[in-house]
């Protein structure tokens, strides 16, 4: 039964992603000022949304780990952080590729770009801390880091409202500054990316559980050898 | 035409990164499956 659910989920993810690509290239209109390059928007914003979501999961799972001391929360935090870094990397790659033809620079120390880069460094550091911390301390240090690191997520999100910025603003107090077709396409792409996120998350958690099983078996093996 | 090149580069790089990550997980899973299978077999033979 679980296998069928898994296959159905993978198929849904693929179908939704294909639907998103159809919407991006064939349904959504070409933006008047920026032209076809504006279509990077759908992947760029979706990646940003999913990276924030992933880091939120790290935040919640870290709190739950410190409260319950149950390894499953640590596994969830670690897996989500890794995938969050992947999506944040996509933001930092698609953004400059979009910026170059529009702003004529690959990078500028704009508040939104700078805070996103800081966010990326924070969670890369989280993953490095996990590799370098000692046995028994790793999970606790990572949980504390995962909670504190989340502070930068709302700062990054609100950067375009707190500081003056050249980064485009889609959601304003006066309303949403894109057409309904673009908004529909963005929603479909975010849904597709969310399904992709959960697909990768489940695979990553499964990998971590297998690694634990392997470690336990190896310990049993060594115990037998030592007898 | 130039901007189309930027567009397809962005999508291409994004897909490559997602694919490489997914493939990496899949490869490590397979390796662990093989290790677990070998150890189970060895433990079975030992007992």
Interface residues (C-beta under 8 A of the other chain):
Chain A: X35 X36 X37 X39 X40 X43 X44 X47 X83 X86 X89 X90 X93 X94 X97 X98 X100 X101 X196 X200 X203 X204 X206 X207 X210 X211 X213 X214 X217 X218 X220 X221 X224
Chain B: X2 X3 X4 X6 X7 X9 X10 X11 X13 X14 X17 X18 X21 X22 X25 X26 X28 X29 X32 X33 X35 X36 X39 X40 X42 X43 X46
